């Protein structure tokens, strides 16, 4: 079973990801902050992390760098409402596998995850 971790400070994003992905057979956990996400990653392994770029405690880029360093086999999809060419370029430079712009539909979420898991 594919294990996913959603790290996002918006409750509605965490809930919609969990609802959509659980119904598709994924094992899903979520964290409301970068620090909480890191604590969860320290305890268990995930195939994929859905990572918000802008969070109040730890920036998504910092969490991305840590994931790439400590858990290089874990794939990361950046999710953000602040999509620019520069943002995409920066996150990809730091090892993101894909990018998902908010707001997104359940179908779009599943499509990006399926695409990323094939990489």
FIKOLZA-1660 file (N, C-alpha, C; in steps of 0.1 Angstrom, whole numbers, plus 5000, padded with zeros to 4 digits):
% residues 119
   i   px   py   pz ch aa at
   1 5008 4988 5000  A  X  N
   1 5000 5000 5000  A  X CA
   1 5009 5012 5000  A  X  C
   2 5005 5022 4992  A  X  N
   2 5013 5035 4991  A  X CA
   2 5009 5044 5003  A  X  C
   3 5019 5048 5010  A  X  N
   3 5018 5057 5022  A  X CA
   3 5021 5072 5018  A  X  C
   4 5011 5080 5021  A  X  N
   4 5013 5095 5018  A  X CA
   4 5012 5103 5031  A  X  C
   5 5019 5114 5031  A  X  N
   5 5018 5124 5042  A  X CA
   5 5015 5137 5035  A  X  C
   6 5005 5143 5040  A  X  N
   6 5001 5157 5036  A  X CA
   6 5005 5166 5047  A  X  C
   7 5014 5176 5043  A  X  N
   7 5018 5186 5052  A  X CA
   7 5013 5200 5047  A  X  C
   8 5003 5205 5054  A  X  N
   8 4997 5218 5050  A  X CA
   8 4990 5224 5062  A  X  C
   9 4991 5237 5063  A  X  N
   9 4985 5244 5074  A  X CA
   9 4970 5246 5073  A  X  C
  10 4965 5244 5061  A  X  N
  10 4950 5245 5059  A  X CA
  10 4943 5232 5061  A  X  C
  11 4934 5233 5071  A  X  N
  11 4926 5221 5075  A  X CA
  11 4918 5215 5063  A  X  C
  12 4912 5224 5055  A  X  N
  12 4904 5219 5044  A  X CA
  12 4912 5212 5034  A  X  C
  13 4925 5216 5031  A  X  N
  13 4933 5208 5022  A  X CA
  13 4937 5195 5028  A  X  C
  14 4940 5194 5040  A  X  N
  14 4944 5181 5047  A  X CA
  14 4932 5172 5046  A  X  C
  15 4920 5177 5050  A  X  N
  15 4908 5169 5050  A  X CA
  15 4904 5164 5036  A  X  C
  16 4905 5173 5026  A  X  N
  16 4901 5168 5012  A  X CA
  16 4911 5158 5007  A  X  C
  17 4924 5160 5009  A  X  N
  17 4934 5150 5005  A  X CA
  17 4931 5137 5011  A  X  C
  18 4929 5137 5024  A  X  N
  18 4927 5125 5032  A  X CA
  18 4915 5117 5027  A  X  C
  19 4904 5125 5025  A  X  N
  19 4891 5119 5020  A  X CA
  19 4893 5113 5006  A  X  C
  20 4899 5120 4997  A  X  N
  20 4901 5116 4983  A  X CA
  20 4910 5104 4983  A  X  C
  21 4921 5105 4989  A  X  N
  21 4932 5094 4988  A  X CA
  21 4928 5082 4996  A  X  C
  22 4922 5083 5007  A  X  N
  22 4918 5071 5015  A  X CA
  22 4908 5063 5007  A  X  C
  23 4899 5070 5000  A  X  N
  23 4889 5062 4993  A  X CA
  23 4895 5055 4980  A  X  C
  24 4907 5059 4977  A  X  N
  24 4914 5053 4965  A  X CA
  24 4924 5042 4970  A  X  C
  25 4924 5039 4983  A  X  N
  25 4932 5029 4988  A  X CA
  25 4946 5033 4994  A  X  C
  26 4949 5046 4994  A  X  N
  26 4961 5050 4999  A  X CA
  26 4960 5051 5015  A  X  C
  27 4972 5049 5021  A  X  N
  27 4973 5051 5036  A  X CA
  27 4977 5065 5037  A  X  C
  28 4969 5074 5044  A  X  N
  28 4972 5088 5044  A  X CA
  28 4973 5093 5059  A  X  C
  29 4983 5101 5061  A  X  N
  29 4985 5108 5074  A  X CA
  29 4986 5123 5070  A  X  C
  30 4984 5131 5080  A  X  N
  30 4986 5145 5077  A  X CA
  30 4992 5153 5089  A  X  C
  31 4998 5164 5086  A  X  N
  31 5004 5173 5096  A  X CA
  31 5000 5187 5092  A  X  C
  32 4998 5195 5103  A  X  N
  32 4993 5209 5101  A  X CA
  32 5005 5219 5101  A  X  C
  33 5017 5214 5102  A  X  N
  33 5028 5224 5101  A  X CA
  33 5041 5216 5096  A  X  C
  34 5051 5224 5092  A  X  N
  34 5063 5218 5088  A  X CA
  34 5070 5210 5099  A  X  C
  35 5070 5216 5111  A  X  N
  35 5076 5209 5123  A  X CA
  35 5069 5196 5126  A  X  C
  36 5056 5196 5126  A  X  N
  36 5048 5184 5128  A  X CA
  36 5051 5173 5117  A  X  C
  37 5052 5178 5105  A  X  N
  37 5055 5168 5094  A  X CA
  37 5068 5162 5096  A  X  C
  38 5078 5170 5099  A  X  N
  38 5092 5164 5102  A  X CA
  38 5091 5154 5113  A  X  C
  39 5084 5157 5124  A  X  N
  39 5083 5147 5135  A  X CA
  39 5077 5134 5130  A  X  C
  40 5067 5135 5122  A  X  N
  40 5061 5123 5116  A  X CA
  40 5070 5115 5107  A  X  C
  41 5077 5122 5099  A  X  N
  41 5087 5116 5090  A  X CA
  41 5098 5109 5097  A  X  C
  42 5102 5115 5109  A  X  N
  42 5112 5109 5117  A  X CA
  42 5108 5095 5123  A  X  C
  43 5095 5093 5124  A  X  N
  43 5090 5081 5130  A  X CA
  43 5086 5070 5120  A  X  C
  44 5082 5074 5108  A  X  N
  44 5078 5064 5098  A  X CA
  44 5081 5069 5084  A  X  C
  45 5081 5059 5075  A  X  N
  45 5085 5062 5061  A  X CA
  45 5072 5063 5052  A  X  C
  46 5074 5072 5042  A  X  N
  46 5063 5074 5033  A  X CA
  46 5068 5074 5019  A  X  C
  47 5059 5069 5010  A  X  N
  47 5063 5069 4996  A  X CA
  47 5062 5083 4989  A  X  C
  48 5053 5091 4995  A  X  N
  48 5051 5104 4989  A  X CA
  48 5046 5114 4999  A  X  C
  49 5051 5126 4998  A  X  N
  49 5047 5137 5006  A  X CA
  49 5041 5148 4998  A  X  C
  50 5029 5153 5002  A  X  N
  50 5023 5164 4996  A  X CA
  50 5026 5176 5005  A  X  C
  51 5034 5185 5000  A  X  N
  51 5040 5195 5008  A  X CA
  51 5036 5210 5004  A  X  C
  52 5029 5217 5014  A  X  N
  52 5026 5231 5011  A  X CA
  52 5039 5239 5011  A  X  C
  53 5039 5249 5002  A  X  N
  53 5051 5257 5001  A  X CA
  53 5051 5268 5012  A  X  C
  54 5040 5274 5015  A  X  N
  54 5039 5285 5024  A  X CA
  54 5033 5281 5037  A  X  C
  55 5041 5280 5048  A  X  N
  55 5035 5276 5061  A  X CA
  55 5041 5286 5071  A  X  C
  56 5034 5288 5082  A  X  N
  56 5039 5298 5092  A  X CA
  56 5052 5294 5099  A  X  C
  57 5054 5281 5102  A  X  N
  57 5065 5278 5111  A  X CA
  57 5078 5274 5103  A  X  C
  58 5077 5265 5094  A  X  N
  58 5089 5261 5086  A  X CA
  58 5084 5262 5072  A  X  C
  59 5092 5269 5064  A  X  N
  59 5089 5271 5050  A  X CA
  59 5090 5257 5043  A  X  C
  60 5081 5255 5033  A  X  N
  60 5081 5243 5025  A  X CA
  60 5094 5239 5018  A  X  C
  61 5102 5249 5014  A  X  N
  61 5115 5247 5008  A  X CA
  61 5124 5240 5018  A  X  C
  62 5124 5245 5030  A  X  N
  62 5132 5239 5041  A  X CA
  62 5129 5225 5043  A  X  C
  63 5116 5222 5044  A  X  N
  63 5111 5208 5046  A  X CA
  63 5115 5200 5034  A  X  C
  64 5114 5205 5022  A  X  N
  64 5118 5198 5010  A  X CA
  64 5133 5194 5010  A  X  C
  65 5141 5204 5014  A  X  N
  65 5155 5201 5015  A  X CA
  65 5158 5190 5025  A  X  C
  66 5152 5190 5036  A  X  N
  66 5154 5180 5046  A  X CA
  66 5150 5166 5041  A  X  C
  67 5138 5166 5035  A  X  N
  67 5133 5153 5029  A  X CA
  67 5143 5148 5019  A  X  C
  68 5148 5156 5010  A  X  N
  68 5157 5151 5000  A  X CA
  68 5170 5146 5006  A  X  C
  69 5174 5153 5017  A  X  N
  69 5187 5149 5024  A  X CA
  69 5185 5136 5032  A  X  C
  70 5175 5135 5040  A  X  N
  70 5173 5124 5049  A  X CA
  70 5165 5112 5043  A  X  C
  71 5156 5115 5034  A  X  N
  71 5148 5104 5029  A  X CA
  71 5147 5105 5014  A  X  C
  72 5158 5103 5007  A  X  N
  72 5159 5106 4992  A  X CA
  72 5150 5098 4984  A  X  C
  73 5145 5087 4988  A  X  N
  73 5136 5078 4981  A  X CA
  73 5121 5083 4982  A  X  C
  74 5118 5092 4991  A  X  N
  74 5105 5098 4992  A  X CA
  74 5102 5108 4982  A  X  C
  75 5091 5106 4974  A  X  N
  75 5088 5116 4964  A  X CA
  75 5080 5128 4970  A  X  C
  76 5082 5140 4965  A  X  N
  76 5075 5152 4970  A  X CA
  76 5068 5159 4959  A  X  C
  77 5055 5162 4962  A  X  N
  77 5047 5171 4954  A  X CA
  77 5045 5184 4961  A  X  C
  78 5049 5195 4956  A  X  N
  78 5046 5208 4962  A  X CA
  78 5032 5212 4959  A  X  C
  79 5025 5216 4969  A  X  N
  79 5011 5222 4966  A  X CA
  79 5011 5236 4971  A  X  C
  80 5006 5245 4963  A  X  N
  80 5006 5259 4967  A  X CA
  80 4996 5267 4959  A  X  C
  81 4992 5278 4965  A  X  N
  81 4984 5288 4958  A  X CA
  81 4992 5299 4952  A  X  C
  82 5005 5298 4953  A  X  N
  82 5014 5308 4948  A  X CA
  82 5023 5303 4937  A  X  C
  83 5016 5299 4926  A  X  N
  83 5023 5293 4915  A  X CA
  83 5029 5303 4905  A  X  C
  84 5042 5304 4904  A  X  N
  84 5049 5312 4894  A  X CA
  84 5060 5303 4888  A  X  C
  85 5065 5307 4876  A  X  N
  85 5075 5300 4870  A  X CA
  85 5087 5299 4879  A  X  C
  86 5090 5310 4886  A  X  N
  86 5102 5310 4896  A  X CA
  86 5100 5300 4907  A  X  C
  87 5087 5299 4912  A  X  N
  87 5084 5290 4923  A  X CA
  87 5086 5276 4918  A  X  C
  88 5081 5273 4907  A  X  N
  88 5082 5259 4901  A  X CA
  88 5097 5256 4899  A  X  C
  89 5105 5265 4893  A  X  N
  89 5119 5263 4891  A  X CA
  89 5127 5261 4904  A  X  C
  90 5124 5269 4914  A  X  N
  90 5131 5267 4927  A  X CA
  90 5128 5254 4934  A  X  C
  91 5115 5250 4934  A  X  N
  91 5112 5238 4941  A  X CA
  91 5117 5225 4933  A  X  C
  92 5117 5226 4920  A  X  N
  92 5123 5215 4912  A  X CA
  92 5138 5214 4914  A  X  C
  93 5145 5226 4915  A  X  N
  93 5159 5226 4918  A  X CA
  93 5163 5220 4931  A  X  C
  94 5154 5221 4941  A  X  N
  94 5156 5215 4954  A  X CA
  94 5151 5200 4955  A  X  C
  95 5146 5195 4944  A  X  N
  95 5142 5181 4944  A  X CA
  95 5128 5177 4944  A  X  C
  96 5119 5187 4942  A  X  N
  96 5105 5183 4941  A  X CA
  96 5102 5175 4929  A  X  C
  97 5094 5165 4929  A  X  N
  97 5091 5157 4918  A  X CA
  97 5079 5162 4909  A  X  C
  98 5071 5170 4915  A  X  N
  98 5059 5175 4908  A  X CA
  98 5054 5187 4916  A  X  C
  99 5043 5193 4910  A  X  N
  99 5038 5206 4915  A  X CA
  99 5023 5206 4913  A  X  C
 100 5016 5210 4923  A  X  N
 100 5001 5210 4922  A  X CA
 100 4996 5224 4927  A  X  C
 101 4989 5231 4919  A  X  N
 101 4984 5244 4922  A  X CA
 101 4971 5243 4929  A  X  C
 102 4969 5251 4940  A  X  N
 102 4956 5252 4947  A  X CA
 102 4948 5263 4940  A  X  C
 103 4935 5262 4940  A  X  N
 103 4928 5250 4944  A  X CA
 103 4928 5239 4933  A  X  C
 104 4927 5227 4938  A  X  N
 104 4927 5215 4929  A  X CA
 104 4915 5206 4931  A  X  C
 105 4911 5199 4921  A  X  N
 105 4900 5190 4922  A  X CA
 105 4906 5176 4926  A  X  C
 106 4897 5168 4931  A  X  N
 106 4901 5154 4935  A  X CA
 106 4908 5147 4923  A  X  C
 107 4902 5149 4911  A  X  N
 107 4907 5142 4899  A  X CA
 107 4921 5147 4896  A  X  C
 108 4923 5160 4897  A  X  N
 108 4936 5166 4894  A  X CA
 108 4947 5161 4905  A  X  C
 109 4943 5160 4917  A  X  N
 109 4951 5154 4928  A  X CA
 109 4956 5140 4924  A  X  C
 110 4946 5132 4921  A  X  N
 110 4949 5118 4917  A  X CA
 110 4958 5117 4905  A  X  C
 111 4955 5125 4895  A  X  N
 111 4963 5125 4883  A  X CA
 111 4978 5129 4886  A  X  C
 112 4980 5139 4894  A  X  N
 112 4994 5143 4897  A  X CA
 112 5001 5132 4905  A  X  C
 113 4994 5126 4914  A  X  N
 113 5000 5116 4923  A  X CA
 113 5003 5104 4914  A  X  C
 114 4994 5100 4905  A  X  N
 114 4997 5088 4896  A  X CA
 114 5009 5091 4887  A  X  C
 115 5009 5103 4882  A  X  N
 115 5021 5107 4873  A  X CA
 115 5034 5107 4881  A  X  C
 116 5034 5112 4893  A  X  N
 116 5046 5112 4902  A  X CA
 116 5050 5099 4906  A  X  C
 117 5041 5090 4909  A  X  N
 117 5045 5077 4914  A  X CA
 117 5052 5068 4903  A  X  C
 118 5049 5072 4890  A  X  N
 118 5055 5065 4879  A  X CA
 118 5070 5070 4876  A  X  C
 119 5074 5081 4882  A  X  N
 119 5087 5086 4880  A  X CA
 119 5098 5077 4886  A  X  C
% end
